[in-house]
Amino acid sequence: MELDSKELTPVINRLKRAQGQLAAVTRMLEEGRDCKDVVTQLAAVSKALDRAGFVIIATGLEQCIRSDDPGMDKKDLEKLFLSLA
C-alpha cells in the first residue's frame, strides 16, 4: 500500500523540523554544551519521530480500511505499531 503524500504533508514538515533539531543536537555535542540541554533537545527529536511514525501508521490504517487492501492484515498493522514502542 502506498501512502498519499498530500495527506502526509504535516508529517513531512515535522520530519524536516526533527532533522534540523537532530543537526542542532550534533552541533551541541561538538561544542561541548551542557548535558541537560543536549538531552532535552534529543528528547524533542525522539518525540517528533515517534509522533510522525504514529501518524504514518494511522494514515496507512485509514487508507487500508477505506480501500480494503488485502495486502495489509491486522497482524501486519500490529507489527508496525509495536515497532514504534
Backbone atoms as SQL, in Angstrom:
CREATE TABLE atoms (id INTEGER PRIMARY KEY, chain TEXT, resi INTEGER, resn TEXT, atom TEXT, x REAL, y REAL, z REAL);
INSERT INTO atoms VALUES
  (1, 'A', 1, 'MET', 'N', 0.834, -1.168, 0.000),
  (2, 'A', 1, 'MET', 'CA', 0.000, 0.000, 0.000),
  (3, 'A', 1, 'MET', 'C', 0.888, 1.243, 0.000),
  (4, 'A', 2, 'GLU', 'N', 0.612, 2.146, -0.909),
  (5, 'A', 2, 'GLU', 'CA', 1.350, 3.404, -0.975),
  (6, 'A', 2, 'GLU', 'C', 0.560, 4.486, -0.255),
  (7, 'A', 3, 'LEU', 'N', 1.271, 5.317, 0.461),
  (8, 'A', 3, 'LEU', 'CA', 0.628, 6.393, 1.208),
  (9, 'A', 3, 'LEU', 'C', 0.467, 7.622, 0.330),
  (10, 'A', 4, 'ASP', 'N', -0.596, 8.362, 0.579),
  (11, 'A', 4, 'ASP', 'CA', -0.864, 9.602, -0.145),
  (12, 'A', 4, 'ASP', 'C', 0.010, 10.710, 0.446),
  (13, 'A', 5, 'SER', 'N', 0.962, 11.202, -0.345),
  (14, 'A', 5, 'SER', 'CA', 1.900, 12.205, 0.180),
  (15, 'A', 5, 'SER', 'C', 1.215, 13.515, 0.534),
  (16, 'A', 6, 'LYS', 'N', 0.100, 13.828, -0.125),
  (17, 'A', 6, 'LYS', 'CA', -0.616, 15.066, 0.202),
  (18, 'A', 6, 'LYS', 'C', -1.189, 15.006, 1.608),
  (19, 'A', 7, 'GLU', 'N', -1.667, 13.838, 1.993),
  (20, 'A', 7, 'GLU', 'CA', -2.202, 13.671, 3.347),
  (21, 'A', 7, 'GLU', 'C', -1.098, 13.760, 4.389),
  (22, 'A', 8, 'LEU', 'N', 0.122, 13.455, 3.980),
  (23, 'A', 8, 'LEU', 'CA', 1.225, 13.390, 4.928),
  (24, 'A', 8, 'LEU', 'C', 2.090, 14.646, 4.941),
  (25, 'A', 9, 'THR', 'N', 1.637, 15.722, 4.318),
  (26, 'A', 9, 'THR', 'CA', 2.415, 16.969, 4.312),
  (27, 'A', 9, 'THR', 'C', 2.783, 17.423, 5.723),
  (28, 'A', 10, 'PRO', 'N', 1.855, 17.394, 6.695),
  (29, 'A', 10, 'PRO', 'CA', 2.255, 17.790, 8.060),
  (30, 'A', 10, 'PRO', 'C', 3.337, 16.872, 8.641),
  (31, 'A', 11, 'VAL', 'N', 3.296, 15.596, 8.304),
  (32, 'A', 11, 'VAL', 'CA', 4.305, 14.659, 8.797),
  (33, 'A', 11, 'VAL', 'C', 5.661, 14.970, 8.164),
  (34, 'A', 12, 'ILE', 'N', 5.650, 15.248, 6.881),
  (35, 'A', 12, 'ILE', 'CA', 6.890, 15.601, 6.188),
  (36, 'A', 12, 'ILE', 'C', 7.496, 16.851, 6.820),
  (37, 'A', 13, 'ASN', 'N', 6.660, 17.831, 7.106),
  (38, 'A', 13, 'ASN', 'CA', 7.144, 19.054, 7.758),
  (39, 'A', 13, 'ASN', 'C', 7.706, 18.758, 9.145),
  (40, 'A', 14, 'ARG', 'N', 7.035, 17.888, 9.880),
  (41, 'A', 14, 'ARG', 'CA', 7.507, 17.512, 11.220),
  (42, 'A', 14, 'ARG', 'C', 8.867, 16.814, 11.128),
  (43, 'A', 15, 'LEU', 'N', 9.027, 15.948, 10.142),
  (44, 'A', 15, 'LEU', 'CA', 10.298, 15.243, 9.978),
  (45, 'A', 15, 'LEU', 'C', 11.428, 16.201, 9.588),
  (46, 'A', 16, 'LYS', 'N', 11.103, 17.193, 8.787),
  (47, 'A', 16, 'LYS', 'CA', 12.118, 18.190, 8.425),
  (48, 'A', 16, 'LYS', 'C', 12.552, 18.985, 9.651),
  (49, 'A', 17, 'ARG', 'N', 11.589, 19.331, 10.512),
  (50, 'A', 17, 'ARG', 'CA', 11.935, 20.030, 11.751),
  (51, 'A', 17, 'ARG', 'C', 12.804, 19.142, 12.642),
  (52, 'A', 18, 'ALA', 'N', 12.431, 17.859, 12.718),
  (53, 'A', 18, 'ALA', 'CA', 13.204, 16.919, 13.536),
  (54, 'A', 18, 'ALA', 'C', 14.622, 16.780, 12.989),
  (55, 'A', 19, 'GLN', 'N', 14.744, 16.803, 11.684),
  (56, 'A', 19, 'GLN', 'CA', 16.068, 16.726, 11.066),
  (57, 'A', 19, 'GLN', 'C', 16.918, 17.930, 11.494),
  (58, 'A', 20, 'GLY', 'N', 16.313, 19.095, 11.518),
  (59, 'A', 20, 'GLY', 'CA', 17.012, 20.295, 11.978),
  (60, 'A', 20, 'GLY', 'C', 17.380, 20.206, 13.451),
  (61, 'A', 21, 'GLN', 'N', 16.455, 19.670, 14.243),
  (62, 'A', 21, 'GLN', 'CA', 16.727, 19.508, 15.674),
  (63, 'A', 21, 'GLN', 'C', 17.885, 18.533, 15.895),
  (64, 'A', 22, 'LEU', 'N', 17.904, 17.462, 15.120),
  (65, 'A', 22, 'LEU', 'CA', 18.978, 16.480, 15.269),
  (66, 'A', 22, 'LEU', 'C', 20.327, 17.086, 14.884),
  (67, 'A', 23, 'ALA', 'N', 20.346, 17.895, 13.844),
  (68, 'A', 23, 'ALA', 'CA', 21.579, 18.583, 13.464),
  (69, 'A', 23, 'ALA', 'C', 22.026, 19.506, 14.599),
  (70, 'A', 24, 'ALA', 'N', 21.061, 20.142, 15.259),
  (71, 'A', 24, 'ALA', 'CA', 21.386, 21.015, 16.393),
  (72, 'A', 24, 'ALA', 'C', 21.980, 20.212, 17.545),
  (73, 'A', 25, 'VAL', 'N', 21.459, 19.012, 17.777),
  (74, 'A', 25, 'VAL', 'CA', 21.992, 18.157, 18.838),
  (75, 'A', 25, 'VAL', 'C', 23.449, 17.811, 18.529),
  (76, 'A', 26, 'THR', 'N', 23.711, 17.468, 17.285),
  (77, 'A', 26, 'THR', 'CA', 25.086, 17.150, 16.883),
  (78, 'A', 26, 'THR', 'C', 26.009, 18.341, 17.120),
  (79, 'A', 27, 'ARG', 'N', 25.551, 19.531, 16.724),
  (80, 'A', 27, 'ARG', 'CA', 26.354, 20.738, 16.946),
  (81, 'A', 27, 'ARG', 'C', 26.592, 20.973, 18.438),
  (82, 'A', 28, 'MET', 'N', 25.545, 20.773, 19.220),
  (83, 'A', 28, 'MET', 'CA', 25.660, 20.980, 20.664),
  (84, 'A', 28, 'MET', 'C', 26.729, 20.054, 21.260),
  (85, 'A', 29, 'LEU', 'N', 26.741, 18.811, 20.801),
  (86, 'A', 29, 'LEU', 'CA', 27.742, 17.869, 21.297),
  (87, 'A', 29, 'LEU', 'C', 29.144, 18.286, 20.876),
  (88, 'A', 30, 'GLU', 'N', 29.266, 18.709, 19.622),
  (89, 'A', 30, 'GLU', 'CA', 30.568, 19.152, 19.117),
  (90, 'A', 30, 'GLU', 'C', 31.070, 20.380, 19.872),
  (91, 'A', 31, 'GLU', 'N', 30.150, 21.214, 20.326),
  (92, 'A', 31, 'GLU', 'CA', 30.511, 22.436, 21.042),
  (93, 'A', 31, 'GLU', 'C', 30.701, 22.207, 22.543),
  (94, 'A', 32, 'GLY', 'N', 30.420, 20.985, 22.997),
  (95, 'A', 32, 'GLY', 'CA', 30.575, 20.674, 24.414),
  (96, 'A', 32, 'GLY', 'C', 29.515, 21.311, 25.290),
  (97, 'A', 33, 'ARG', 'N', 28.303, 21.436, 24.757),
  (98, 'A', 33, 'ARG', 'CA', 27.225, 22.082, 25.511),
  (99, 'A', 33, 'ARG', 'C', 26.812, 21.248, 26.715),
  (100, 'A', 34, 'ASP', 'N', 26.037, 21.863, 27.578),
  (101, 'A', 34, 'ASP', 'CA', 25.548, 21.243, 28.805),
  (102, 'A', 34, 'ASP', 'C', 24.728, 19.988, 28.499),
  (103, 'A', 35, 'CYS', 'N', 24.990, 18.955, 29.280),
  (104, 'A', 35, 'CYS', 'CA', 24.323, 17.658, 29.100),
  (105, 'A', 35, 'CYS', 'C', 22.801, 17.794, 29.139),
  (106, 'A', 36, 'LYS', 'N', 22.295, 18.579, 30.070),
  (107, 'A', 36, 'LYS', 'CA', 20.849, 18.738, 30.219),
  (108, 'A', 36, 'LYS', 'C', 20.231, 19.326, 28.950),
  (109, 'A', 37, 'ASP', 'N', 20.870, 20.317, 28.366),
  (110, 'A', 37, 'ASP', 'CA', 20.362, 20.932, 27.137),
  (111, 'A', 37, 'ASP', 'C', 20.379, 19.946, 25.975),
  (112, 'A', 38, 'VAL', 'N', 21.451, 19.156, 25.877),
  (113, 'A', 38, 'VAL', 'CA', 21.570, 18.172, 24.803),
  (114, 'A', 38, 'VAL', 'C', 20.472, 17.120, 24.931),
  (115, 'A', 39, 'VAL', 'N', 20.297, 16.606, 26.132),
  (116, 'A', 39, 'VAL', 'CA', 19.283, 15.559, 26.349),
  (117, 'A', 39, 'VAL', 'C', 17.882, 16.101, 26.094),
  (118, 'A', 40, 'THR', 'N', 17.621, 17.334, 26.488),
  (119, 'A', 40, 'THR', 'CA', 16.314, 17.946, 26.239),
  (120, 'A', 40, 'THR', 'C', 16.022, 18.012, 24.739),
  (121, 'A', 41, 'GLN', 'N', 17.019, 18.450, 23.966),
  (122, 'A', 41, 'GLN', 'CA', 16.830, 18.520, 22.512),
  (123, 'A', 41, 'GLN', 'C', 16.703, 17.136, 21.893),
  (124, 'A', 42, 'LEU', 'N', 17.468, 16.189, 22.392),
  (125, 'A', 42, 'LEU', 'CA', 17.400, 14.822, 21.885),
  (126, 'A', 42, 'LEU', 'C', 16.029, 14.212, 22.166),
  (127, 'A', 43, 'ALA', 'N', 15.469, 14.504, 23.329),
  (128, 'A', 43, 'ALA', 'CA', 14.129, 14.019, 23.669),
  (129, 'A', 43, 'ALA', 'C', 13.085, 14.625, 22.730),
  (130, 'A', 44, 'ALA', 'N', 13.264, 15.883, 22.371),
  (131, 'A', 44, 'ALA', 'CA', 12.335, 16.533, 21.441),
  (132, 'A', 44, 'ALA', 'C', 12.390, 15.868, 20.065),
  (133, 'A', 45, 'VAL', 'N', 13.591, 15.529, 19.620),
  (134, 'A', 45, 'VAL', 'CA', 13.746, 14.839, 18.332),
  (135, 'A', 45, 'VAL', 'C', 13.059, 13.479, 18.388),
  (136, 'A', 46, 'SER', 'N', 13.296, 12.760, 19.465),
  (137, 'A', 46, 'SER', 'CA', 12.715, 11.430, 19.619),
  (138, 'A', 46, 'SER', 'C', 11.184, 11.484, 19.609),
  (139, 'A', 47, 'LYS', 'N', 10.627, 12.446, 20.324),
  (140, 'A', 47, 'LYS', 'CA', 9.173, 12.597, 20.383),
  (141, 'A', 47, 'LYS', 'C', 8.610, 12.942, 19.005),
  (142, 'A', 48, 'ALA', 'N', 9.296, 13.821, 18.275),
  (143, 'A', 48, 'ALA', 'CA', 8.840, 14.203, 16.932),
  (144, 'A', 48, 'ALA', 'C', 8.843, 12.998, 15.997),
  (145, 'A', 49, 'LEU', 'N', 9.876, 12.169, 16.090),
  (146, 'A', 49, 'LEU', 'CA', 9.940, 10.982, 15.242),
  (147, 'A', 49, 'LEU', 'C', 8.847, 9.979, 15.607),
  (148, 'A', 50, 'ASP', 'N', 8.633, 9.792, 16.901),
  (149, 'A', 50, 'ASP', 'CA', 7.571, 8.880, 17.341),
  (150, 'A', 50, 'ASP', 'C', 6.210, 9.336, 16.831),
  (151, 'A', 51, 'ARG', 'N', 5.923, 10.613, 16.993),
  (152, 'A', 51, 'ARG', 'CA', 4.627, 11.136, 16.538),
  (153, 'A', 51, 'ARG', 'C', 4.470, 11.003, 15.035),
  (154, 'A', 52, 'ALA', 'N', 5.540, 11.267, 14.303),
  (155, 'A', 52, 'ALA', 'CA', 5.482, 11.116, 12.848),
  (156, 'A', 52, 'ALA', 'C', 5.185, 9.666, 12.486),
  (157, 'A', 53, 'GLY', 'N', 5.832, 8.743, 13.159),
  (158, 'A', 53, 'GLY', 'CA', 5.589, 7.320, 12.896),
  (159, 'A', 53, 'GLY', 'C', 4.154, 6.926, 13.181),
  (160, 'A', 54, 'PHE', 'N', 3.603, 7.409, 14.284),
  (161, 'A', 54, 'PHE', 'CA', 2.223, 7.072, 14.621),
  (162, 'A', 54, 'PHE', 'C', 1.243, 7.645, 13.587),
  (163, 'A', 55, 'VAL', 'N', 1.510, 8.861, 13.121),
  (164, 'A', 55, 'VAL', 'CA', 0.634, 9.457, 12.106),
  (165, 'A', 55, 'VAL', 'C', 0.719, 8.669, 10.805),
  (166, 'A', 56, 'ILE', 'N', 1.919, 8.260, 10.432),
  (167, 'A', 56, 'ILE', 'CA', 2.075, 7.468, 9.212),
  (168, 'A', 56, 'ILE', 'C', 1.308, 6.161, 9.315),
  (169, 'A', 57, 'ILE', 'N', 1.431, 5.492, 10.445),
  (170, 'A', 57, 'ILE', 'CA', 0.718, 4.217, 10.625),
  (171, 'A', 57, 'ILE', 'C', -0.790, 4.442, 10.647),
  (172, 'A', 58, 'ALA', 'N', -1.242, 5.474, 11.349),
  (173, 'A', 58, 'ALA', 'CA', -2.680, 5.756, 11.411),
  (174, 'A', 58, 'ALA', 'C', -3.228, 6.088, 10.025),
  (175, 'A', 59, 'THR', 'N', -2.467, 6.852, 9.252),
  (176, 'A', 59, 'THR', 'CA', -2.896, 7.187, 7.891),
  (177, 'A', 59, 'THR', 'C', -2.959, 5.933, 7.038),
  (178, 'A', 60, 'GLY', 'N', -1.959, 5.089, 7.166),
  (179, 'A', 60, 'GLY', 'CA', -1.960, 3.823, 6.428),
  (180, 'A', 60, 'GLY', 'C', -3.125, 2.945, 6.817),
  (181, 'A', 61, 'LEU', 'N', -3.433, 2.888, 8.103),
  (182, 'A', 61, 'LEU', 'CA', -4.563, 2.099, 8.575),
  (183, 'A', 61, 'LEU', 'C', -5.867, 2.635, 7.995),
  (184, 'A', 62, 'GLU', 'N', -6.017, 3.948, 8.022),
  (185, 'A', 62, 'GLU', 'CA', -7.226, 4.562, 7.481),
  (186, 'A', 62, 'GLU', 'C', -7.367, 4.261, 5.991),
  (187, 'A', 63, 'GLN', 'N', -6.273, 4.392, 5.254),
  (188, 'A', 63, 'GLN', 'CA', -6.319, 4.099, 3.820),
  (189, 'A', 63, 'GLN', 'C', -6.597, 2.625, 3.573),
  (190, 'A', 64, 'CYS', 'N', -6.030, 1.774, 4.406),
  (191, 'A', 64, 'CYS', 'CA', -6.241, 0.329, 4.277),
  (192, 'A', 64, 'CYS', 'C', -7.714, -0.022, 4.486),
  (193, 'A', 65, 'ILE', 'N', -8.312, 0.600, 5.485),
  (194, 'A', 65, 'ILE', 'CA', -9.727, 0.337, 5.773),
  (195, 'A', 65, 'ILE', 'C', -10.600, 0.830, 4.630),
  (196, 'A', 66, 'ARG', 'N', -10.285, 2.025, 4.112),
  (197, 'A', 66, 'ARG', 'CA', -11.071, 2.585, 3.009),
  (198, 'A', 66, 'ARG', 'C', -10.958, 1.751, 1.743),
  (199, 'A', 67, 'SER', 'N', -9.762, 1.229, 1.481),
  (200, 'A', 67, 'SER', 'CA', -9.553, 0.510, 0.223),
  (201, 'A', 67, 'SER', 'C', -9.735, -0.990, 0.364),
  (202, 'A', 68, 'ASP', 'N', -9.862, -1.467, 1.586),
  (203, 'A', 68, 'ASP', 'CA', -9.970, -2.902, 1.855),
  (204, 'A', 68, 'ASP', 'C', -8.801, -3.636, 1.205),
  (205, 'A', 69, 'ASP', 'N', -7.595, -3.145, 1.477),
  (206, 'A', 69, 'ASP', 'CA', -6.362, -3.692, 0.909),
  (207, 'A', 69, 'ASP', 'C', -6.084, -5.076, 1.487),
  (208, 'A', 70, 'PRO', 'N', -6.095, -6.107, 0.662),
  (209, 'A', 70, 'PRO', 'CA', -5.824, -7.449, 1.169),
  (210, 'A', 70, 'PRO', 'C', -4.346, -7.672, 1.504),
  (211, 'A', 71, 'GLY', 'N', -3.474, -6.774, 1.036),
  (212, 'A', 71, 'GLY', 'CA', -2.043, -6.921, 1.284),
  (213, 'A', 71, 'GLY', 'C', -1.625, -6.522, 2.689),
  (214, 'A', 72, 'MET', 'N', -2.509, -5.897, 3.435),
  (215, 'A', 72, 'MET', 'CA', -2.176, -5.439, 4.786),
  (216, 'A', 72, 'MET', 'C', -3.217, -6.002, 5.738),
  (217, 'A', 73, 'ASP', 'N', -2.796, -6.950, 6.570),
  (218, 'A', 73, 'ASP', 'CA', -3.743, -7.521, 7.515),
  (219, 'A', 73, 'ASP', 'C', -3.499, -6.970, 8.917),
  (220, 'A', 74, 'LYS', 'N', -4.352, -7.376, 9.841),
  (221, 'A', 74, 'LYS', 'CA', -4.298, -6.862, 11.208),
  (222, 'A', 74, 'LYS', 'C', -2.939, -7.141, 11.850),
  (223, 'A', 75, 'LYS', 'N', -2.382, -8.300, 11.597),
  (224, 'A', 75, 'LYS', 'CA', -1.096, -8.667, 12.193),
  (225, 'A', 75, 'LYS', 'C', 0.026, -7.755, 11.682),
  (226, 'A', 76, 'ASP', 'N', -0.003, -7.422, 10.399),
  (227, 'A', 76, 'ASP', 'CA', 0.999, -6.513, 9.836),
  (228, 'A', 76, 'ASP', 'C', 0.908, -5.130, 10.489),
  (229, 'A', 77, 'LEU', 'N', -0.318, -4.629, 10.653),
  (230, 'A', 77, 'LEU', 'CA', -0.503, -3.323, 11.281),
  (231, 'A', 77, 'LEU', 'C', -0.054, -3.344, 12.734),
  (232, 'A', 78, 'GLU', 'N', -0.342, -4.437, 13.422),
  (233, 'A', 78, 'GLU', 'CA', 0.084, -4.571, 14.813),
  (234, 'A', 78, 'GLU', 'C', 1.612, -4.534, 14.909),
  (235, 'A', 79, 'LYS', 'N', 2.303, -5.203, 14.001),
  (236, 'A', 79, 'LYS', 'CA', 3.758, -5.187, 13.990),
  (237, 'A', 79, 'LYS', 'C', 4.293, -3.772, 13.774),
  (238, 'A', 80, 'LEU', 'N', 3.641, -3.030, 12.888),
  (239, 'A', 80, 'LEU', 'CA', 4.068, -1.650, 12.648),
  (240, 'A', 80, 'LEU', 'C', 3.934, -0.812, 13.906),
  (241, 'A', 81, 'PHE', 'N', 2.791, -0.919, 14.570),
  (242, 'A', 81, 'PHE', 'CA', 2.592, -0.171, 15.814),
  (243, 'A', 81, 'PHE', 'C', 3.649, -0.549, 16.862),
  (244, 'A', 82, 'LEU', 'N', 3.887, -1.843, 17.007),
  (245, 'A', 82, 'LEU', 'CA', 4.831, -2.291, 18.023),
  (246, 'A', 82, 'LEU', 'C', 6.265, -1.898, 17.693),
  (247, 'A', 83, 'SER', 'N', 6.555, -1.709, 16.423),
  (248, 'A', 83, 'SER', 'CA', 7.913, -1.307, 16.061),
  (249, 'A', 83, 'SER', 'C', 8.254, 0.074, 16.591),
  (250, 'A', 84, 'LEU', 'N', 7.249, 0.877, 16.901),
  (251, 'A', 84, 'LEU', 'CA', 7.472, 2.207, 17.456),
  (252, 'A', 84, 'LEU', 'C', 7.500, 2.220, 18.980),
  (253, 'A', 85, 'ALA', 'N', 7.140, 1.102, 19.577),
  (254, 'A', 85, 'ALA', 'CA', 7.064, 1.057, 21.042),
  (255, 'A', 85, 'ALA', 'C', 8.439, 1.000, 21.675);
